[in-house]
């Protein structure tokens, strides 16, 4: 419900605007159906484990357990529209994202509530899903 409320508020305040969703369980939660373009952010296991330890205090074992409970990275990578490399720090990732800015701006407007009418419903799959 939190994601629905945030996206509904964004659409109300900025009709036709863009939203970037940074959701690790995007596919597992069905939220990929909301997206017009999906990026897979490629990061080494070592970097992901270190970031999880710094952000959440997870041990390597905890990080592995959580990763194993998600869809395999190969499936997420294959299902993405584009792959961004994130092993060289935030500035490199910003440059990678900037390369896609025009493609994002050129996406046709798709009203959010048409894809996810209420927080109680699951998002409707888009044509390419």
C-alpha positions in Angstrom: 0.0 0.0 0.0 2.9 2.4 0.7 4.2 2.1 -2.9 0.7 2.7 -4.3 0.1 5.8 -2.1 3.5 7.3 -3.1 3.0 6.7 -6.8 -0.6 7.9 -6.7 0.6 11.1 -5.0 3.3 11.6 -7.6 0.9 11.2 -10.5 -1.5 13.7 -8.9 1.3 16.2 -8.4 3.1 15.6 -11.7 0.8 14.1 -14.4 3.0 12.4 -17.1 6.0 12.5 -14.8 8.5 9.6 -14.4 9.0 7.5 -11.3 12.1 5.4 -10.6 11.4 2.3 -8.5 14.3 0.9 -6.6 12.7 -2.3 -5.3 14.8 -5.4 -4.8 11.7 -7.7 -5.0 10.2 -6.0 -8.0 9.5 -9.2 -9.9 8.6 -11.3 -6.8 6.0 -8.6 -5.8 4.5 -8.2 -9.2 5.5 -4.5 -9.3 7.3 -5.0 -12.6 3.9 -4.7 -14.3 4.0 -1.0 -13.4 7.2 -0.3 -15.3 7.6 0.9 -18.9 11.3 0.2 -18.8 13.2 -2.1 -16.4 16.9 -1.9 -15.6 18.9 -4.6 -14.0 21.7 -3.1 -12.0 24.7 -5.4 -12.3 26.9 -5.5 -9.2 29.4 -8.1 -8.1 28.5 -10.5 -5.3 31.3 -9.0 -3.2 30.0 -5.5 -3.6 26.4 -6.5 -2.9 27.4 -8.4 0.2 29.5 -5.4 1.4 26.7 -3.0 0.8 24.2 -5.2 2.6 26.5 -5.4 5.6 27.0 -1.6 5.6 23.3 -0.8 5.1 21.6 -3.5 7.2 24.4 -5.0 9.3 23.9 -8.4 7.6 26.5 -11.1 7.8 27.6 -12.7 4.5 25.5 -15.8 5.5 22.4 -13.6 6.0 23.0 -11.9 2.7 23.3 -15.2 0.9 20.2 -16.6 2.6 18.2 -13.5 1.5 19.6 -13.6 -2.1 18.7 -17.3 -2.3 15.1 -16.6 -1.5 14.7 -14.2 -4.4 14.4 -14.9 -8.1 17.7 -15.9 -9.6 19.8 -13.0 -10.8 20.1 -14.6 -14.3 16.3 -14.5 -14.6 16.1 -10.8 -13.5 19.0 -9.9 -15.9 17.3 -11.7 -18.8 13.9 -10.1 -18.2 15.4 -6.5 -18.0 15.2 -4.1 -20.9 18.7 -2.8 -20.1 21.7 -3.6 -17.8 23.4 -0.9 -15.8 26.9 -1.6 -14.4 27.3 -0.5 -10.7 30.7 -1.7 -9.6 32.6 1.6 -10.0 30.7 3.9 -7.6 27.8 6.4 -7.7 29.3 8.7 -10.4 29.6 5.8 -12.9 26.1 4.7 -12.2 24.8 8.3 -12.7 26.6 8.3 -16.1 25.0 5.0 -17.0 21.6 6.3 -16.1 22.1 9.5 -18.0 22.6 7.5 -21.2 19.0 6.3 -20.8 17.4 9.7 -20.0 16.1 10.3 -23.5 14.6 6.8 -23.8 12.8 7.4 -20.5 11.5 10.7 -21.6 10.2 9.2 -24.8 8.1 6.5 -23.2 4.4 7.0 -23.8 2.4 8.2 -20.8 0.6 5.4 -19.0 -1.6 6.5 -16.2 -0.6 4.8 -13.0 -4.1 4.0 -11.8 -4.9 2.2 -15.0 -2.0 -0.2 -14.2 -2.7 -0.5 -10.5 -6.3 0.7 -9.6 -6.1 0.2 -5.9 -3.6 -0.8 -3.2 -5.6 -3.9 -2.5 -5.3 -5.1 -6.1 -2.2 -6.5 -7.8 -0.7 -4.4 -10.6 -2.0 -5.3 -14.1 0.6 -6.7 -16.4 1.7 -4.5 -19.2 1.8 -5.8 -22.8 5.4 -6.9 -22.8 5.3 -8.8 -19.5 
